[in-house]
Amino acid sequence: MINSKDDYRKYMLMDAQALGMKNKRVVLLGKEVWRFERALRHYELHLNVTHNRIFILIWRLIYRHLSYKLGFEIPPNTFEGGLRINHYGNIVVNPDAKIGAWCDIHQGVNIGTGYDGCPMIGDNVWIGPGAKIFGKIQIADECAIGANAVVNKSFLEKGISIAGIPGKKISERGNIYIRKLEE
């Protein structure tokens, strides 16, 4: 969660790096996913730090417009820095879900609530196309969740691959795209 302007700068740097952009100022137009992530982070900044109602309204409008346009339903304060959205298309995240840094997410993903609560997903998790993650569960760091997997139980072992319906551990390989902040 963004709690200061320094956090905001760090999140923006991490998001730009996750999307493979060398200089975040070079590509402000044309990259729709970057525009969405930028609007999301600005909205979080003003919602959590500045509390300026005019800026909150402006950035909420931009954020909602891009959400509808791209098919993303990603509420503020759910993803840590380093979010990588790979494609346009239906992505739905419950507002109570907590997802760690450097999450790599594809189209068709649903991270939702069960009758008992919402998921908590660790750092450096790769979520494949069409994956469904729901219920009060935890996913450990550096895991990979396969395409069209339905994960409804916790996986606390670090660096594993999860796939199938219902989700099962299928290998020790985990996420091969581990990222960290490059200064």
Sequence and secondary structure as in RCSB ss.txt:
>XXXX:A:sequence
MINSKDDYRKYMLMDAQALGMKNKRVVLLGKEVWRFERALRHYELHLNVTHNRIFILIWRLIYRHLSYKLGFEIP
PNTFEGGLRINHYGNIVVNPDAKIGAWCDIHQGVNIGTGYDGCPMIGDNVWIGPGAKIFGKIQIADECAIGANAV
VNKSFLEKGISIAGIPGKKISERGNIYIRKLEE
>XXXX:A:secstr
   SHHHHHHHHHHHHHHTT S TTTTSSS HHHHHHHHHHHHHHIIIII  HHHHHHHHHHHHHHHHHHTEE  
TTSB S  EE SSS EEE TT EE TT EE TTEEEE  SS   EE SS EE TT EEESS EE TT EE TT E
E S B STT EEETTTTEEEES   S       
